[in-house]
Amino acid sequence: MYNQLKFDIAIPRLEQEANTGKAESQYYLAEALRKKNRYMTPEAQHWYESAADQNYLYAMIQLGHTKNDLCKKMGNCPSDKKPQAEWIASAQRLVLPRANEGDPESLYLMYEITFDRTWLEKSANAGYPLAQYWMAIGDRQGEGFFLIPGKREEAVRKWLKEASEGGNTKAMMDYIEILYKEGDLEGVRHWLQTAAEAGDQKAISSYGSYLAHTPNQVGYPLDLIKGYALISLLKELDGGGAIQDFVEDTLNEIGSKMTSEQIESSKAVAKEWKDTHPPLSFFPEKPGR
């Protein structure tokens, strides 16, 4: 529910686990409360601190970096148990030994703690997919130094490919754009299906549309039933009218090409997909932005 941004449903369930002392649930409860309210509420602060007191690193990092601009304007900022700098220092003391041993996630966490891109690159070179994805984004936005023309684009492509191979669906979707421009439709089809099978909601919307040739853009064999089924799965997502308007419009467009029997058959296909694949997800990042 959290990964689908259904915070009203996720929060009560997370509260149950958070109250048992489970640090991970305390952290995600704090994330859900902060994102739902769009600023650090006293309740969110409490649960971040509860997780951080158990040395849950992602909570410590959030406490160290979260800005309180909105609550300052509203005059209701939570009182900090520790100064932000102290949470960051505590996190760094815990992470640095493992980072120095070359642990990929710890190297990435050192980047989140320090914002020093050197740590990000070390983590990416150690094979951490999220670090590889952010290396690609940074290079694409002008970070790093590339003296030879074309080397920056090569680096972006390299990092997105490696992050995709490591399972990062956001990297897959960006890598697909590169492959499409290169005319590699076989690669596009492979990575779009892979991202969809991992549960990425954006990939499923594209995969379903292309299977139903709405439009026929990447060369999948026409499969109206599966295309309709996949798009129908998106009905369960929150996220505002834009998503649901797209779903309804696309289903109407695909459905206009189908018989009533085909539409009925798509229900079984949708159920089978849901039973055999991960839940739909927006894949919110950790720590959350």
C-alpha positions as CSV (number, residue, x, y, z in Angstrom):
1,M,0.0,0.0,0.0
2,Y,2.9,2.4,0.7
3,N,4.5,1.6,-2.6
4,Q,1.2,2.4,-4.3
5,L,1.1,5.7,-2.4
6,K,-2.1,4.6,-0.7
7,F,-1.2,6.3,2.5
8,D,-4.6,6.3,4.1
9,I,-4.7,2.6,3.9
10,A,-1.0,2.0,4.7
11,I,-0.8,4.2,7.8
12,P,-3.1,2.2,10.1
13,R,-1.4,-1.0,9.1
14,L,2.0,0.4,9.6
15,E,1.0,1.8,13.0
16,Q,0.1,-1.7,14.2
17,E,3.6,-2.9,13.4
18,A,5.3,0.3,14.5
19,N,3.7,0.0,18.0
20,T,5.4,-3.5,18.4
21,G,8.8,-1.8,18.0
22,K,9.6,-2.8,14.5
23,A,12.1,-0.2,13.3
24,E,11.4,-0.7,9.6
25,S,7.7,-0.2,10.1
26,Q,8.4,2.9,12.2
27,Y,10.5,4.3,9.4
28,Y,7.9,3.7,6.7
29,L,5.1,5.0,8.9
30,A,7.1,8.2,9.4
31,E,7.7,8.4,5.6
32,A,4.0,7.9,4.9
33,L,3.0,10.6,7.4
34,R,5.5,13.1,6.1
35,K,4.5,12.5,2.5
36,K,0.8,12.6,3.1
37,N,1.1,15.9,5.0
38,R,4.0,17.2,2.8
39,Y,6.0,18.3,5.7
40,M,7.6,16.9,8.9
41,T,4.8,16.6,11.4
42,P,5.4,15.9,15.1
43,E,4.0,12.4,14.7
44,A,6.3,11.7,11.8
45,Q,9.2,13.0,13.8
46,H,8.3,10.7,16.6
47,W,8.4,7.6,14.5
48,Y,11.6,8.6,12.7
49,E,13.2,9.0,16.1
50,S,11.8,5.7,17.3
51,A,13.4,4.0,14.3
52,A,16.6,6.0,14.6
53,D,17.0,5.1,18.3
54,Q,17.3,1.5,17.1
55,N,20.1,2.6,14.7
56,Y,17.8,2.4,11.6
57,L,20.1,4.2,9.3
58,Y,17.5,5.5,6.8
59,A,15.6,7.2,9.6
60,M,18.8,8.8,11.0
61,I,19.6,10.2,7.5
62,Q,16.1,11.6,7.1
63,L,16.3,13.3,10.5
64,G,19.6,14.7,9.5
65,H,18.6,16.1,6.2
66,T,14.8,16.8,6.2
67,K,14.0,20.5,5.8
68,N,11.3,22.0,7.9
69,D,10.5,25.1,5.8
70,L,6.8,24.5,5.6
71,C,6.3,23.8,9.3
72,K,8.3,26.9,10.2
73,K,5.9,29.0,8.2
74,M,3.0,27.3,9.9
75,G,4.6,27.6,13.3
76,N,4.2,23.9,14.3
77,C,7.6,22.3,13.8
78,P,8.3,19.3,16.0
79,S,11.0,19.7,18.7
80,D,14.1,17.7,17.8
81,K,15.3,15.1,20.3
82,K,18.8,15.6,18.8
83,P,20.2,18.3,16.5
84,Q,20.2,17.3,12.8
85,A,24.0,17.3,12.7
86,E,24.1,14.8,15.6
87,W,21.9,12.3,13.7
88,I,24.1,12.6,10.6
89,A,27.3,12.1,12.7
90,S,25.8,9.1,14.4
91,A,24.8,7.6,11.0
92,Q,28.2,8.1,9.6
93,R,29.9,6.4,12.6
94,L,27.7,3.4,11.9
95,V,28.1,3.3,8.2
96,L,31.7,4.2,7.6
97,P,33.3,1.0,8.8
98,R,31.2,-1.1,6.4
99,A,31.7,1.4,3.6
100,N,35.5,1.1,4.1
101,E,35.1,-2.6,3.7
102,G,33.4,-2.0,0.3
103,D,29.8,-2.9,1.1
104,P,27.8,-1.5,-1.8
105,E,24.8,-0.3,0.1
106,S,27.0,1.3,2.8
107,L,28.9,3.1,0.2
108,Y,25.6,4.5,-1.2
109,L,24.5,5.5,2.3
110,M,27.7,7.5,2.8
111,Y,26.7,9.4,-0.3
112,E,23.3,10.1,1.2
113,I,25.0,11.2,4.4
114,T,27.7,13.4,2.9
115,F,26.4,14.3,-0.6
116,D,29.9,13.5,-1.8
117,R,29.6,12.0,-5.3
118,T,32.8,10.1,-4.8
119,W,30.9,7.7,-2.5
120,L,28.1,7.4,-5.1
121,E,30.6,6.4,-7.8
122,K,32.3,3.8,-5.5
123,S,28.9,2.3,-4.7
124,A,28.0,2.2,-8.5
125,N,31.3,0.6,-9.3
126,A,30.6,-2.0,-6.5
127,G,27.4,-2.9,-8.3
128,Y,24.7,-1.1,-6.3
129,P,21.8,-0.5,-8.8
130,L,20.4,2.6,-7.1
131,A,23.8,4.2,-7.1
132,Q,24.3,3.3,-10.8
133,Y,20.9,4.9,-11.6
134,W,21.9,8.1,-9.8
135,M,25.3,8.2,-11.5
136,A,23.4,8.1,-14.8
137,I,21.1,10.9,-13.8
138,G,24.0,13.0,-12.5
139,D,26.1,12.5,-15.6
140,R,23.1,13.4,-17.8
141,Q,22.5,16.6,-15.8
142,G,26.1,17.7,-16.3
143,E,28.0,16.3,-13.3
144,G,31.4,14.8,-13.7
145,F,34.1,15.7,-16.2
146,F,34.1,14.4,-19.8
147,L,36.7,16.0,-22.1
148,I,36.0,13.8,-25.2
149,P,32.7,14.4,-27.1
150,G,30.3,11.6,-26.6
151,K,31.8,10.2,-23.5
152,R,29.1,11.7,-21.2
153,E,26.4,10.0,-23.3
154,E,28.4,6.7,-23.1
155,A,28.6,6.9,-19.4
156,V,24.8,7.6,-19.0
157,R,24.1,4.6,-21.2
158,K,26.5,2.4,-19.3
159,W,25.1,3.2,-15.9
160,L,21.5,2.8,-17.0
161,K,22.3,-0.5,-18.6
162,E,24.0,-1.8,-15.4
163,A,21.3,-0.5,-13.1
164,S,18.7,-2.1,-15.3
165,E,20.5,-5.4,-15.2
166,G,20.5,-5.0,-11.4
167,G,16.7,-4.7,-11.3
168,N,16.2,-0.9,-11.0
169,T,12.9,-0.3,-12.9
170,K,13.4,3.5,-13.1
171,A,16.7,2.9,-14.9
172,M,15.0,0.4,-17.2
173,M,12.5,3.1,-18.3
174,D,15.2,5.6,-19.0
175,Y,17.4,3.0,-20.7
176,I,14.4,2.1,-23.0
177,E,14.4,5.7,-24.2
178,I,18.0,5.4,-25.3
179,L,17.4,2.0,-27.0
180,Y,14.4,3.4,-28.8
181,K,16.4,6.3,-30.2
182,E,19.1,3.8,-31.3
183,G,16.4,1.8,-33.1
184,D,16.9,-1.3,-30.9
185,L,13.3,-2.3,-30.7
186,E,14.2,-5.8,-29.5
187,G,15.9,-4.2,-26.5
188,V,13.0,-1.9,-25.9
189,R,10.6,-4.8,-25.9
190,H,12.8,-6.8,-23.5
191,W,13.3,-4.1,-20.9
192,L,9.7,-2.9,-21.0
193,Q,8.4,-6.4,-20.4
194,T,11.0,-6.8,-17.6
195,A,10.0,-3.6,-15.9
196,A,6.3,-4.5,-16.2
197,E,6.9,-7.9,-14.8
198,A,8.6,-6.3,-11.8
199,G,5.4,-4.3,-11.1
200,D,6.4,-0.8,-12.3
201,Q,3.1,1.0,-12.9
202,K,4.5,3.2,-15.7
203,A,5.9,0.1,-17.5
204,I,2.7,-1.8,-17.2
205,S,0.7,1.1,-18.7
206,S,3.1,1.3,-21.7
207,Y,3.4,-2.5,-22.0
208,G,-0.4,-3.0,-22.0
209,S,-0.9,-0.2,-24.5
210,Y,1.7,-1.4,-26.9
211,L,0.4,-5.0,-26.7
212,A,-3.0,-3.7,-27.8
213,H,-1.4,-1.6,-30.5
214,T,-2.7,1.6,-28.8
215,P,-0.4,2.6,-30.4
216,N,1.7,0.0,-32.2
217,Q,5.0,1.6,-31.4
218,V,7.6,-1.1,-30.6
219,G,6.5,-4.1,-32.5
220,Y,4.8,-6.4,-30.1
221,P,2.4,-9.0,-31.6
222,L,-1.2,-7.8,-31.2
223,D,-2.7,-9.1,-28.0
224,L,-5.9,-7.2,-27.2
225,I,-6.9,-9.4,-24.3
226,K,-3.6,-9.1,-22.4
227,G,-3.2,-5.4,-23.2
228,Y,-6.7,-4.7,-21.9
229,A,-6.0,-6.9,-18.8
230,L,-2.8,-5.1,-17.9
231,I,-4.4,-1.6,-18.3
232,S,-7.3,-2.7,-16.1
233,L,-4.9,-3.5,-13.3
234,L,-4.0,0.2,-13.0
235,K,-7.5,0.9,-11.7
236,E,-6.3,0.0,-8.2
237,L,-3.8,2.8,-8.1
238,D,-4.3,6.1,-6.3
239,G,-2.5,9.1,-7.7
240,G,-5.1,11.5,-8.9
241,G,-7.4,11.9,-11.8
242,A,-4.6,11.8,-14.4
243,I,-3.9,8.1,-13.9
244,Q,-7.5,7.1,-13.8
245,D,-8.4,9.3,-16.8
246,F,-5.7,7.5,-18.8
247,V,-6.9,4.1,-17.7
248,E,-10.5,4.8,-18.6
249,D,-9.6,6.4,-22.0
250,T,-7.2,3.6,-22.9
251,L,-9.6,0.8,-21.8
252,N,-12.3,2.4,-23.9
253,E,-10.0,2.6,-26.9
254,I,-8.8,-1.0,-26.6
255,G,-12.3,-2.2,-25.7
256,S,-13.7,-0.7,-28.9
257,K,-11.7,-3.3,-30.9
258,M,-12.8,-6.2,-28.7
259,T,-15.8,-8.5,-28.5
260,S,-17.6,-8.8,-25.2
261,E,-16.2,-12.4,-24.9
262,Q,-12.6,-11.0,-25.2
263,I,-13.3,-8.4,-22.6
264,E,-14.6,-11.1,-20.3
265,S,-11.6,-13.3,-21.0
266,S,-9.3,-10.4,-20.0
267,K,-10.5,-10.6,-16.4
268,A,-8.9,-14.1,-16.0
269,V,-5.7,-12.8,-17.6
270,A,-5.6,-9.9,-15.2
271,K,-6.2,-12.2,-12.2
272,E,-3.4,-14.6,-13.3
273,W,-1.0,-11.7,-13.8
274,K,-1.8,-10.3,-10.3
275,D,-1.5,-13.7,-8.7
276,T,1.9,-14.4,-10.3
277,H,3.7,-11.0,-10.3
278,P,4.7,-8.4,-7.7
279,P,2.1,-5.8,-6.8
280,L,1.9,-2.6,-8.8
281,S,4.3,0.0,-7.5
282,F,5.5,3.5,-8.0
283,F,8.8,2.4,-6.4
284,P,9.3,5.3,-4.1
285,E,12.9,5.7,-3.2
286,K,14.5,5.0,0.1
287,P,15.3,7.4,1.7
288,G,12.3,9.3,0.3
289,R,12.8,12.6,-1.3
